[in-house]
Amino acid sequence: MKLLEGKIALITGGARGIGKAIALKFAAEGADVAFSDLNYDAAAEALENEIRAFGVKAKGYASDASSFDGCEKLIDDVMADFSRIDVLVNNAGITRDNLLMRMTEQDWDLVIKVNLKSVFNMTKAVQKVMLKQRSGSIINMSSVVGLEGNAGQSNYSASKAGLIGFTKSMAQELGSRSIRCNAIAPGFIETDMTAKLPDDVRKEWINSIPLKRGGKPEDVANVSLFLASELSSYVTGQVIAVCGGMTM
């Protein structure tokens, strides 16, 4: 039997990058997959077809995870289409990097809104479903910079560190109803976002990693699968760094 047979998973920011890798991994292990992104575009439509090729149900939704009302509607729509939600992956996120002296208030507010408030929005909306089910797994996508900080990323680091505190609080609040909440802290993962970095920055990062390579989205997807499945039934409130040893 596949690890997620009969499960329904919802992934925010799921149309590309790490979110896409998680969606495909979950589908390969038998889950029906709902995913959201800011827009329903050609990439989302293509992902739906890739997911369905595994013989499971798939549907993409246009939804702004930073909107409280939008998240309430997304949960209602997914429930109408899938009837239950067993796994929520809060993956939506953005960067607006700059040194604090040059960072605008708008860039600070936007990153906190998209990266951190979205997790509050989605978790608050989905908890009513999981509390009734008396089961569920919530996976929040943090970052190694949420553990260690990073110059030029004070807004991103703050949002990802705040997410860790939120994760641990939810693990305590929801644990008695068999709802688990964990976080993943990816390091240098080879995505479209990191591909835009200058070569010297990439080389410096690679040299700081004991495994001497960047990670792949599938590396994060594999840990997500563990946290979504019953293999981690006694794991909650934890932060798992997927970083090749960058942070220890």
C-alpha positions in Angstrom: 0.0 0.0 0.0 1.2 3.5 -0.8 2.1 5.8 2.0 -0.7 8.3 1.4 -3.3 6.0 -0.1 -6.8 7.6 0.4 -5.4 10.9 1.8 -6.3 14.4 0.6 -3.5 16.9 0.6 -3.6 20.7 0.0 -0.4 22.6 -0.9 -0.2 26.4 -1.1 2.3 27.8 -3.7 2.0 24.4 -5.3 2.3 25.2 -9.0 6.1 25.3 -9.2 9.4 24.7 -7.4 9.3 23.0 -4.1 5.5 23.0 -4.0 5.3 21.2 -7.3 7.8 18.6 -6.2 5.7 17.9 -3.1 2.5 17.7 -5.1 4.0 15.1 -7.4 5.6 13.1 -4.6 2.3 13.0 -2.7 0.4 11.9 -5.9 3.0 9.1 -6.5 2.2 7.9 -3.0 -1.5 7.7 -3.6 -2.8 11.1 -2.3 -5.4 13.2 -4.1 -3.9 16.6 -4.4 -5.4 20.1 -4.3 -2.9 23.0 -4.7 -3.2 26.7 -4.9 -1.2 29.5 -6.4 -1.7 33.2 -6.9 -2.9 32.6 -10.4 -4.3 29.6 -12.2 -2.1 29.6 -15.3 -0.6 27.2 -17.8 1.9 25.8 -15.2 -1.0 25.0 -12.9 -3.0 23.3 -15.6 0.1 21.3 -16.6 0.6 20.2 -13.0 -3.0 19.0 -12.8 -2.4 16.7 -15.7 1.0 15.4 -14.3 -0.7 14.6 -11.0 -3.7 12.8 -12.7 -1.2 10.6 -14.5 -0.6 8.9 -11.2 -4.3 7.8 -11.2 -5.4 10.3 -8.4 -7.6 13.3 -8.3 -6.1 16.8 -8.8 -7.3 20.3 -8.8 -5.6 23.7 -8.8 -7.0 26.9 -7.4 -6.2 30.6 -7.8 -5.9 31.9 -4.3 -4.0 34.5 -2.4 -2.7 32.9 0.7 -2.1 36.3 2.3 -5.8 37.0 2.2 -7.8 35.8 5.3 -11.1 35.7 3.4 -9.4 34.1 0.4 -8.0 31.2 2.6 -11.5 30.6 4.1 -12.9 30.4 0.6 -10.1 28.1 -0.5 -10.8 25.6 2.3 -14.5 25.7 1.6 -13.9 25.1 -2.1 -11.5 22.2 -1.4 -13.9 20.6 1.0 -16.7 20.9 -1.6 -14.5 19.2 -4.2 -12.6 16.6 -2.0 -14.8 16.2 1.2 -11.8 16.2 3.6 -8.3 17.5 4.1 -5.7 15.3 5.7 -2.5 17.2 5.0 -1.9 20.9 4.7 1.5 22.1 3.3 1.9 25.9 3.9 4.5 26.5 1.2 3.6 29.9 -0.3 6.4 32.4 0.1 8.3 35.3 -1.5 11.5 37.2 -1.0 12.2 41.0 -1.1 15.9 41.0 -0.1 17.8 44.1 0.9 19.9 45.5 3.7 17.7 47.0 6.4 19.0 50.5 5.7 17.6 50.2 2.2 14.6 48.0 2.9 11.2 49.8 2.4 8.3 49.4 4.8 6.3 48.0 1.9 8.9 45.2 1.3 8.9 44.3 5.0 5.1 44.2 5.3 4.7 42.2 2.1 7.1 39.4 3.1 5.6 39.1 6.6 2.1 39.1 5.0 2.8 36.4 2.4 5.2 34.2 4.3 3.8 34.4 7.9 0.3 35.7 7.9 -0.6 33.2 5.2 0.3 30.4 7.6 -2.0 31.9 10.2 -4.8 32.3 7.6 -4.5 28.7 6.3 -4.1 27.0 9.6 -7.0 28.8 11.2 -9.2 27.9 8.2 -8.2 24.3 8.1 -8.2 23.5 11.8 -12.0 23.5 11.9 -11.9 20.6 9.3 -9.1 18.7 11.1 -10.6 19.1 14.5 -13.8 17.5 13.3 -11.8 14.7 11.7 -9.7 14.4 14.9 -6.7 13.9 12.6 -4.4 15.8 10.3 -0.8 16.8 9.5 0.2 20.5 9.0 3.6 21.1 7.4 5.0 24.6 7.4 7.9 25.6 5.1 10.4 27.6 7.1 14.1 28.1 6.1 17.6 27.8 7.5 17.7 31.6 7.6 14.8 31.4 10.1 17.2 29.4 12.3 20.4 31.4 11.8 19.4 34.7 10.1 21.1 36.1 7.0 22.4 39.6 6.1 20.1 41.3 3.6 17.1 39.1 4.5 15.9 40.5 7.8 12.2 40.4 6.6 12.5 36.9 5.2 14.4 35.6 8.2 11.9 37.2 10.6 9.0 35.6 8.7 10.5 32.1 8.7 11.6 32.3 12.4 8.1 33.4 13.3 6.7 30.4 11.5 8.8 28.1 13.7 7.3 29.6 16.8 3.8 29.3 15.3 4.5 25.7 14.4 5.4 24.8 18.0 2.4 26.6 19.4 0.0 24.8 17.0 1.6 21.4 17.9 0.7 22.1 21.5 -2.8 23.4 20.8 -3.9 20.7 18.4 -2.0 17.6 19.6 -4.8 16.4 21.8 -6.9 16.0 18.6 -4.2 13.9 16.9 -3.3 16.9 14.6 0.4 17.1 14.1 2.3 20.3 13.1 5.9 20.4 12.0 8.2 22.6 10.0 10.8 22.0 7.3 13.8 24.4 7.0 15.3 24.0 3.5 18.7 25.3 2.8 20.2 26.0 -0.6 17.6 24.3 -2.9 18.1 24.4 -6.7 14.9 26.2 -7.9 14.1 29.0 -10.3 14.6 31.4 -7.4 18.1 30.3 -6.6 19.0 30.0 -10.2 18.8 33.8 -10.5 21.6 34.3 -7.9 25.1 35.4 -9.2 27.7 32.7 -9.7 29.9 33.9 -6.9 27.1 33.8 -4.4 26.1 30.3 -5.5 29.7 29.1 -5.1 30.0 30.7 -1.7 26.9 28.9 -0.5 27.9 25.6 -2.0 31.3 25.8 -0.2 29.5 26.4 3.1 27.6 23.1 2.8 29.2 19.9 4.1 27.7 17.8 1.4 29.1 20.3 -1.2 26.0 20.5 -3.4 22.7 22.3 -3.5 19.6 20.3 -2.7 16.8 19.4 -5.1 13.1 20.1 -4.6 12.7 16.4 -4.3 14.9 16.4 -1.2 12.3 18.6 0.5 9.4 16.6 -1.0 10.8 13.4 0.6 10.8 14.9 4.1 7.3 16.3 3.4 6.2 12.8 2.6 7.6 11.5 5.9 5.8 14.2 7.8 2.5 13.8 5.9 2.4 10.0 6.4 1.9 7.7 9.3 5.7 7.1 9.4 5.8 10.3 11.5 2.8 9.6 13.7 4.7 10.4 16.9 6.5 13.5 15.5 5.1 17.0 16.2 6.4 20.4 17.0 9.7 19.7 15.2 11.8 21.6 12.7 13.7 19.4 10.2 16.5 21.1 8.3 17.0 19.9 4.8 20.2 21.7 4.1 23.1 19.3 3.4 24.5 20.1 6.9 24.6 23.9 6.4 23.1 24.3 9.8 23.8 21.9 12.7 
